[in-house]
Structures are given as structure tokens and as C-alpha cells.
Amino acid sequence: MAMEGQSKLDTHSALYYHWRVWELTGLMCPAGVSRFGYLVYSIVINSVVTVLFPLSLLARLLFTTNMAGMCENLTITITDIVANLKFVNVFLVREQLYEIRSLLKVMDSRARRVGDPEELSALRREVDIAQGSFRTFARIFVFGTTLSCIRGFLRPERELLYPAWFGIDWMHSTTNYVIIYIYQLFGLVVQAIQNCASDSYPPAFLCLLTGHMRALELRVRRIGYLPDNFKEDYDSWREEVYEELVECIRDLMRVYRLREIIQRVLSVACMAQFACSAAVQCTVAMHFLYMADDNDLTAMIISIVFFTAVTLEVFVICYFGDRMRTQSEALCDAFYACNWVDQLPKFKRDLLFTLARTQRPSLIYAGYYIALSLETFEQVIRFTYSAFTLLLRAK
């Protein structure tokens, strides 16, 4: 059973759902599929949805003349445009995504060779958390999409799923209305799938990094302790312990390489999320304080959903970033905790260099500037509260 569990270890499966979405939406060509045919498919679906859908929202925003409609449309438009920018960023960093997959195979192979049940359990737990975060985001997007459809059905007058401009008369033409409604429904579903993957892959990557740090921490803490049934030559055993330290240092370099690649992948996406969160929170606050229509309950609910969603997205990436930082500190402590006292001078020398390298906790930065930590989320909440209070006093 233990060997079976080792052979099944694949931490890249934390991104299983994301990879399937990226294949479905034209970013990653699946194995066995014609590259030319997939290129045509990718161009068509992204031209029709990724480009045209936000352009129709933006055009409607430009033609909006009343402040209430502008606040509502602006919330939707900002969210959708930023979501598409994050989706485009996935395309731009796809080479790094392939590099991460290759690196994870090497790190998984090392974990299987060590075969420690606690290490394997820690890695599988992070995979489960990453997949669970995708499913949580999926439920949120399903709820938001369903609410938009219900709102369209309940309106007494003819109305689109989302306020958009198409340049044709759909109010007085049933055929035009049905065509546009079907297009919006299709575009909304595709955009929801894209956004679900774009919003949940940052915590998935942070889970992977945390899991491999945890596995290495457990590995390092065992270094240098004599087994109960020790019968070998003491000097030979110390040489073996030194080789074990060297292997762990190589593992540490792989972890740092993984962190470096993840930093490049997440920097733009997380910065865009922070900017989107601030813009949407201020817009929703304006909508509530000045322009909210008490008779349009569904519009208010949708605004609350958008506000909650963008705030939750920032909290999730900050929480998992803070969790990864805490694990990096535990990894540093593990090098202190190994039994270095009885080891060779070269062991102690290499350990000192390694400790100097691990003193600074690892962090992922949005835009290479804003740390993903709970302290950052606290600052975001304080900014939101201050802006809301200012608007309330000015009313």
C-alpha cells in the first residue's frame, strides 16, 4: 500500500482543473490534437468571447447617461476586463507553467525515493487544498451566473443578461434579442470558466510551494540522528549524513527555483487583482450610498456578490501567501533542529552557508512590490473602510 501511494504522488494534479480549463479555452494545446486545428479553435473562441464580450460591456458603459447605471455597469466592466487581463497573462507565462510542471516531476520523484509517509501525506494534503479552492471558486461563479440568469427572467421588460451594446435593435426584434441573449449566455459561461481558473491558480501554486517546503522541512529535521539499531561504522555514517545534507541543499535550491518561477507567474495576476478589488469596492460603495434603487433588489444582490467576490479573492491569495511565509520560517528552523553537533566539519560549514541563505522568509509579491500576507489584506480592509467612511460623511 505504501509503494502504491508513492507511485501515485503527482503534485501537479493540484492544477488538474486549471489545466483542463486552459485547454478548453484555447491556451494549452492538449496532447494528440492537431496544432493547426487547435490554433483556429483558440482564435475563434477568444475573438468571440475574450475580446468581444468585454468590448460590448465597455461600449455600453460609454453610452450610459445616468449615474446609477454607470455605477452598476462600471462594477461589471472593471471585473470582466481585469479577469480577461489575468487570462491573457496566463497565455504570456505559459512557458513558465510548463517549466513548473517539469520541476514538480523532479521534486515528486525525490519525495517518492525518500518514501517518508509524513512527507507524502503533507504533499497530498496541499494537492487536496488546491483542488478544493478551485471547486469553491467554481461554486461562487455558478451562483453569480445563475443569479444573473434569474434576474433576466424576472424582469417585466425585455433585458439582457448584462448591460451591453451591440449596435442592433434587440428591444423590438425577438430574433435579435434571442441571438444576443444566447451569445451573452455562452460568453458568460466561458468567461466564468476562464475566471474561475484565473482566480484560483494563485492559491494553487502557493499550496504547491507550501507543500514542498513542508516535505523538505520534515526531511531536514531527521538529518543526523542515529537510528535505534545502529551498527555501522561511525565515521562512514557521518559521511552518509553529510551526503544527505547535500541532497537536502539541492532540494532547497529546487524549492527556491520553484518560488522564483511562481513569483514571475503570479506577479501581474495578483497586482491586477489588488487593483480590481480597490476599484470595485469604491464603485460598489458609490452605488450603495448614492445611486442604489430600492426597487431593484437583484441589482443590489449582484453588487454585493461582486464586492464579496473581489474581497474574497484578495483574502485567499493573502492567506495562502502568509501560510507559505510561515512554512518558509519553519523550514529555516528545521536546519537548526537537525543534529549538527556530532557531524563532520564540512557538514557544519555547508550548514552555516545554508542557514545564511534561509534567514530571510520567502514571500510572493504582487507587482514585485506588495507582499501577499495577512498584513497586506488588513491594510486593504482598512483602506476600504476609510474610503467608505469618507463617502458616508460626504453624502
C-alpha positions in Angstrom: 0.0 0.0 0.0 2.8 2.4 0.8 4.5 1.7 -2.6 1.2 2.2 -4.3 0.7 5.6 -2.6 4.2 6.7 -3.6 3.7 5.8 -7.2 0.5 7.8 -7.3 2.1 11.0 -6.0 1.7 13.8 -8.6 1.6 17.3 -7.0 1.0 18.8 -10.4 -2.5 17.3 -10.2 -3.2 20.3 -7.9 -3.6 22.2 -11.2 -5.6 19.5 -12.9 -8.8 21.5 -13.2 -6.9 24.7 -14.2 -5.0 22.8 -17.0 -8.3 21.4 -18.3 -9.8 24.9 -18.4 -6.8 26.3 -20.2 -7.0 23.5 -22.8 -10.8 24.1 -23.2 -10.4 27.9 -23.6 -7.6 27.8 -26.2 -4.4 28.4 -24.1 -2.8 24.9 -23.9 -2.9 22.5 -26.8 -3.8 19.0 -25.5 -1.7 16.1 -26.4 -2.8 14.3 -29.6 -4.7 17.4 -31.0 -3.7 19.0 -34.3 -1.8 22.2 -33.6 -3.3 24.0 -36.6 -6.9 22.9 -35.7 -6.4 24.0 -32.1 -4.9 27.3 -33.2 -8.1 28.0 -35.3 -10.3 27.0 -32.4 -8.3 29.2 -30.0 -8.5 32.2 -32.3 -12.3 31.8 -32.8 -13.3 31.3 -29.1 -11.0 34.0 -27.8 -12.1 36.5 -30.5 -15.8 35.8 -29.9 -15.6 35.8 -26.1 -12.3 37.0 -24.6 -12.2 40.1 -26.9 -15.8 40.8 -28.0 -17.5 40.2 -24.6 -15.7 42.9 -22.6 -15.8 45.3 -25.6 -19.6 45.1 -25.6 -19.7 45.9 -21.9 -17.2 48.8 -22.4 -19.3 50.2 -25.3 -22.5 50.1 -23.2 -20.6 51.9 -20.4 -19.6 54.7 -22.7 -23.2 55.2 -23.8 -24.6 55.2 -20.3 -26.0 58.6 -19.3 -27.3 58.2 -15.7 -25.1 57.7 -12.7 -27.0 54.7 -11.3 -26.5 52.7 -14.5 -22.9 53.8 -14.7 -22.1 52.6 -11.2 -23.6 49.2 -11.9 -22.1 48.8 -15.4 -18.7 50.0 -14.2 -18.6 47.3 -11.5 -19.2 44.6 -14.1 -16.9 46.1 -16.7 -14.0 46.5 -14.4 -14.3 43.0 -13.1 -14.6 41.5 -16.6 -11.7 43.5 -18.1 -9.3 42.6 -15.2 -10.4 39.0 -15.4 -9.5 38.9 -19.1 -6.2 40.6 -18.4 -5.4 37.8 -15.9 -6.4 35.3 -18.5 -4.1 36.8 -21.1 -1.3 36.8 -18.5 -1.7 33.0 -18.3 -1.0 32.9 -22.1 2.1 35.1 -21.7 3.6 32.9 -18.9 2.7 29.5 -20.4 6.4 28.7 -20.8 6.9 29.1 -17.0 3.8 26.9 -16.5 5.5 24.1 -18.4 8.7 24.7 -16.5 6.8 24.4 -13.2 5.3 21.1 -14.4 8.8 19.7 -15.2 10.3 20.9 -12.0 7.4 19.3 -9.9 8.1 16.0 -11.6 11.7 16.1 -10.3 10.6 17.1 -6.8 7.9 14.4 -6.7 10.5 11.8 -7.8 12.7 12.8 -4.9 9.8 12.6 -2.4 9.0 9.1 -3.7 12.6 8.0 -3.4 12.7 9.2 0.2 9.3 7.5 0.8 8.5 9.1 4.2 4.8 8.7 4.8 4.5 12.1 6.6 6.1 13.9 3.7 3.9 12.2 1.2 0.8 13.0 3.3 1.8 16.6 3.5 2.1 16.9 -0.3 -1.2 15.1 -0.9 -2.9 17.4 1.6 -1.8 20.5 -0.3 -3.0 19.0 -3.6 -6.4 18.4 -2.0 -6.5 22.0 -0.7 -5.6 23.4 -4.1 -8.3 21.4 -5.9 -10.8 22.3 -3.1 -10.1 26.1 -3.7 -10.9 25.6 -7.4 -14.2 23.9 -6.5 -15.0 26.7 -4.1 -14.4 29.4 -6.7 -16.5 27.3 -9.2 -19.5 27.4 -6.8 -19.2 31.1 -6.4 -19.2 31.7 -10.2 -22.1 29.2 -10.7 -24.1 31.2 -8.1 -23.3 34.5 -9.8 -24.1 33.2 -13.3 -27.3 31.7 -12.1 -28.3 34.9 -10.3 -27.8 36.9 -13.5 -30.0 34.5 -15.5 -32.7 34.6 -12.8 -32.6 38.4 -12.8 -33.1 38.4 -16.6 -36.1 36.1 -16.4 -37.8 38.0 -13.5 -37.6 41.5 -15.2 -41.0 42.5 -16.5 -39.4 44.2 -19.6 -37.1 42.7 -22.1 -33.5 42.9 -20.7 -30.1 41.3 -21.5 -28.1 39.2 -19.0 -25.6 42.0 -18.7 -25.8 45.6 -19.9 -24.0 45.6 -23.2 -24.1 47.5 -26.6 -24.3 45.6 -29.9 -25.4 48.2 -32.3 -28.6 46.5 -33.3 -32.2 46.9 -32.1 -33.0 44.0 -29.8 -35.7 45.7 -27.9 -38.2 45.5 -30.8 -36.9 42.4 -32.6 -37.4 39.0 -31.0 -34.9 37.3 -33.3 -32.1 39.8 -32.5 -32.9 39.5 -28.8 -32.7 35.7 -28.8 -29.4 35.7 -30.7 -27.8 38.3 -28.4 -29.2 36.6 -25.3 -27.8 33.2 -26.4 -24.4 34.9 -27.2 -24.3 36.5 -23.8 -25.2 33.3 -22.1 -22.5 31.4 -24.0 -20.0 34.2 -23.3 -20.9 34.4 -19.7 -20.4 30.7 -19.2 -17.0 30.7 -21.0 -15.9 33.8 -19.1 -17.0 32.3 -15.8 -14.9 29.2 -16.5 -11.9 31.3 -17.5 -12.2 33.5 -14.4 -12.6 30.5 -12.1 -9.2 29.2 -13.3 -7.6 32.6 -13.3 -8.7 33.4 -9.8 -7.9 30.0 -8.2 -4.5 29.2 -9.7 -2.6 31.7 -7.5 -3.6 29.8 -4.3 -3.0 26.5 -6.1 0.6 27.5 -6.8 1.1 28.8 -3.3 -0.2 25.4 -1.9 2.3 23.5 -4.1 5.2 25.7 -2.8 4.0 25.3 0.8 3.7 21.5 0.4 7.2 21.0 -0.9 8.6 23.3 1.8 6.8 21.2 4.4 8.1 18.0 2.9 11.7 19.4 2.9 11.3 20.6 6.5 10.4 17.1 7.6 13.3 15.7 5.6 15.8 18.1 7.1 14.7 17.6 10.7 15.6 13.9 10.5 19.2 14.6 9.5 22.0 13.4 11.8 20.1 11.3 14.3 21.3 7.8 14.9 18.8 5.0 14.3 17.9 2.8 17.2 19.6 -0.3 15.6 22.7 1.5 14.5 25.6 -1.0 13.9 27.6 0.7 11.2 31.0 2.4 11.3 30.6 5.8 13.0 32.8 7.7 10.5 31.1 6.1 7.5 27.7 7.1 9.0 28.8 10.7 9.3 29.8 10.7 5.6 26.4 9.4 4.7 24.8 12.1 6.8 26.9 14.8 5.0 25.7 13.4 1.6 22.1 13.5 2.9 22.6 17.2 3.8 24.0 17.9 0.3 20.9 16.3 -1.2 18.6 18.4 1.0 20.5 21.5 0.0 19.8 20.5 -3.7 16.2 20.1 -2.7 16.3 23.6 -1.2 17.6 25.0 -4.4 14.7 23.4 -6.3 12.3 24.9 -3.8 13.8 28.3 -4.4 13.7 27.9 -8.1 10.0 26.9 -7.9 9.4 30.1 -5.8 11.2 32.2 -8.3 9.1 30.9 -11.2 5.9 31.2 -9.3 6.8 34.8 -8.4 7.0 35.6 -12.2 3.8 33.8 -12.9 1.8 35.5 -10.1 3.2 39.0 -10.0 1.0 40.6 -12.7 -2.1 38.5 -11.9 -2.0 39.4 -8.2 -1.3 43.1 -8.9 -4.3 43.1 -11.2 -6.5 41.6 -8.5 -5.5 44.2 -6.0 -6.3 47.0 -8.4 -9.6 45.4 -9.4 -10.6 44.9 -5.7 -9.9 48.6 -4.9 -11.8 49.8 -8.0 -14.8 47.6 -7.5 -15.1 48.2 -3.7 -15.1 52.0 -4.3 -17.7 51.7 -7.2 -20.0 49.5 -5.2 -19.8 51.9 -2.2 -20.8 54.7 -4.6 -23.7 52.6 -5.8 -24.9 51.9 -2.3 -24.6 55.3 -0.9 -25.8 57.5 -3.8 -27.5 55.6 -6.7 -29.0 52.3 -5.3 -32.5 51.7 -6.5 -34.5 50.2 -3.6 -36.9 48.5 -6.0 -34.2 46.6 -7.9 -33.2 44.1 -5.3 -31.4 41.7 -7.7 -29.1 44.6 -8.8 -28.2 45.2 -5.2 -27.6 41.5 -4.6 -25.3 41.3 -7.7 -23.4 44.3 -6.5 -22.9 42.6 -3.1 -21.8 39.4 -4.8 -19.2 41.3 -6.8 -18.0 43.2 -3.7 -17.7 39.9 -1.7 -16.1 38.1 -4.6 -13.3 40.6 -5.2 -12.6 40.9 -1.4 -12.6 37.1 -1.0 -10.1 36.8 -3.9 -7.7 39.2 -2.2 -8.1 37.4 1.1 -7.5 34.0 -0.4 -4.2 34.9 -2.1 -3.0 36.8 1.0 -3.9 33.9 3.3 -2.1 31.3 1.2 0.9 33.7 0.8 1.1 34.2 4.5 0.8 30.5 5.0 3.7 29.9 2.7 5.8 32.5 4.5 5.1 30.7 7.9 6.2 27.4 6.3 9.4 29.0 5.0 10.3 30.1 8.5 9.6 26.5 9.8 12.0 25.3 7.0 14.7 27.6 8.3 14.1 26.3 11.9 14.5 22.7 10.6 18.1 23.3 9.7 18.8 24.4 13.2 16.9 21.4 14.6 18.9 18.8 12.7 21.7 17.0 14.7 24.6 19.1 13.5 26.6 18.8 16.8 28.1 15.4 16.1 28.8 15.9 12.4 31.9 16.5 10.3 33.4 20.0 9.9 32.4 20.2 6.3 28.8 19.4 7.3 28.8 22.3 9.8 30.4 24.6 7.2 27.8 23.9 4.5 25.0 24.1 7.1 26.2 27.6 8.0 26.0 28.8 4.4 22.6 27.2 4.1 21.3 29.0 7.2 22.6 32.3 5.9 20.5 31.6 2.8 17.3 30.7 4.6 17.3 33.5 7.2 15.0 35.7 5.1 11.4 34.4 4.9 10.1 33.6 1.5 7.3 35.9 0.2 5.5 36.3 -3.1 4.9 39.9 -4.2 2.2 41.3 -6.3 3.9 43.5 -8.9 7.2 42.7 -7.2 6.1 45.2 -4.5 3.1 44.2 -2.5 3.7 41.2 -0.2 1.0 38.5 -0.2 0.4 38.3 3.5 -2.4 38.8 6.0 -0.9 42.2 7.0 -1.5 43.3 3.4 -5.1 42.2 3.5 -5.6 44.1 6.7 -4.3 47.2 5.0 -6.7 46.6 2.1 -9.7 46.3 4.5 -8.6 49.5 6.3 -8.4 51.3 3.0 -11.8 50.1 2.1 -13.3 51.1 5.4 -11.6 54.6 5.2 -12.9 55.2 1.7 -16.5 54.1 2.7 -16.4 56.3 5.8 -15.2 59.3 3.7 -18.0 58.8 1.2 -20.6 58.4 4.0 -19.5 61.7 5.6 -19.5 63.5 2.3 -23.1 62.3 1.5 
